Structure formats: C-alpha cells, structure tokens
Amino acid sequence: MLTNDEMVCQLGLNIAHYRRLRKMTQEELADAVGMSRAFLGHIEAPNMVVSFSLYTVFDIARALNIEPKLLFEFHEEGKDSAKLNRE
C-alpha cells in the first residue's frame, strides 16, 4: 500500500496528466480554479508534498471536466518513480 506522501504525489501527477490531456497550461488551470500558478506547480511536482483541501481537488476536477475519482486512481508501480523523483 502507498504511503500518504506517495498518494499525494500521485494525486499531483494525475492532475498534471489530465491537465495535459485537456491541453491546458498550469496558468489556465490555476486561473480556472482560482489559485496561483506557483501553487498548482507545487501540487503537480512529484518531488514536493503540499497540503491542499478536498474542495481544491473538486474544483480542479470540475475545471478539467472530469469526475474527481479519476484523480484518486493510484497505481503501485508509480510508487518507485514517485520516490525516485523526491530523492
């Protein structure tokens, strides 16, 4: 099972994945959600663990036009890459 930090990292990577699928920049998504581009960059960065609320996750999912549950699909094989990216 993934640790909490690993799940937060994967959540950020999932946000970045769906943002890229929607061909949105960090700036565009951040503006749509009402946060700074820098904070979104911290959320998406695999080497950083930042706290953010479920409300923020819901807002991001809404801006990406996806169900929030998609952002919570974690995969064990990503565990090692998330760990390597933080080191």
N, C-alpha and C positions, 0 to 999 in steps of 0.2 A: 504494500500500500504506500502511496505517495505521502510525503510529509506535507504539512500545511504550507511551508515555504515553496515546495515543489508545485503544489496545486496553484498557488498564487502566480508563480512563474508561468505555468501552462495556461492559466486564465489570460494572462497578458499576451502570450504568444497566440492564443486563439483569437483575441481581439484584433491583433495585428493581421492575422490570416484573413479574417472576414472583412476587415477594412480594405485590404489589398484586393480581395475578390470584388469588392464594390468600387474599386478604382478610386478610392478616396485617399487624400493625403491626411497626415496627422492633424494638420491645421484645420482641414474641412470637418473632420470628425469631432475634434475638440470644440470648434465653433458650434456645431450642431448640438453638442451635449452641454455646452456652457462651462467648459473648463479650459485651462491653458494648454497650449501645445506641449509645453515642457512637462506638465503633469501626466498627460497622455503618454508622452515618450517614456516617462518613468514606469508607468503601468505596463507598457509593452516591452520594456527592456528585460531580457532574460537574466541579466546579472544584478537586477535590483528587486528587492521585495518591499513594496509600498502598501500601505493600508488604504483601502477605499471601500465605500459602502455598497450594499446590495442595490440601493437606489441608483448609484452610479452605474453599476452593471446593467440594470434595467434600462437606464437612459441610453447607454451605449448600444445595447441590443435594439432598442427602438430606432435609434439613428441609423443603424445598419440594416434595419428591416428584417431582423431575424428573431427567432424565439430565444430567450435568454438561456434555455437549457443547452443550446449548441455551444455556448461559451464554456460550459462546465463539462464538456466531454474530454476527460483526461485519459492519457494512454501511458502505461507503464514504460513503454520503450522510449518515451520522451524524458523519462526520469534521468537517465545518464547524461543526455545532452543538456538538460536544464542545469544539472550540477556542474558540468564542464564549463558552461557559459558563465557561471557565477564565480568560478575559480580564477 
